[in-house]
Amino acid sequence: MIDIHSHILAGIDDGAKDFGDTLNMLRHAANEGITKIIATPHHNNGKYVNNASDIKNKVIELNERIKDQGLSIEILPGQETRIYGDLLEDYEKGEILTLNHSKYLFIELPSNHVPRYTKQLLFDIQLAGLLPIIVHPERNSEIIEHPSILYKLIEKGAATQVTASSVTGHFGKKIKKFSLQLIEAGQAHFIASDAHNLSGRTFRLREAYDEIGKEFGSELVYMFQENAELVVEGNTIYRQPPLEIKKKKFLGIF
Ligand code: FE
């Protein structure tokens, strides 16, 4: 399995604190069956700044240390960038990193709203030849209240990554239900851990895929797993036309 979202690099955001943490997380991931992990440190989220060159160097260094430890897991470069107006300008400057140097770019929205300029910026990102992946939309409170906002962004070409722990219910019942609705509606393109540690925010990738297999069948699990591989290889992902999520009428009331 490939995990395309993680905070595995030590001491640069709210993920692994030191190399010991990183190693423990990697051992756990390897036991879960994960063979490749994209390191996606927070960038420009108001707390952490991690420019492309720093991340690339840290990934090279970590892969060397992994070899010394005899672990068979590979770390690839990425970045989790909070949406901001000058993002494309900074991409041109070389500060923004796509997932493993592909055309796929992680975009994080604020947790409680969707900025008005999102639609235009995601469009401009695509004009620049990149493909935006909105990370964990299932945890954004404005999207939970108004799922049509996300639907419209996907319709216009954006992809989404749902977090494994959302699917397994570790962020609560409401987020689990919404995650499954997004998956059912073809509005999810990737499942990833967004692992920060081994306690509250661990991997649970295998568990999430098991849950999706139970709910929707193994074909969808293969699609998600294959999409993660296609991103790492820089190829085009599978996607279906998204369906709108309709609020269900309450049964029994006519
Ligand atoms: Fe993250």
Residues whose N, C-alpha, C, O or C-beta is under 5 A from the ligand:
A	BS01	FE	T40 E80 D194
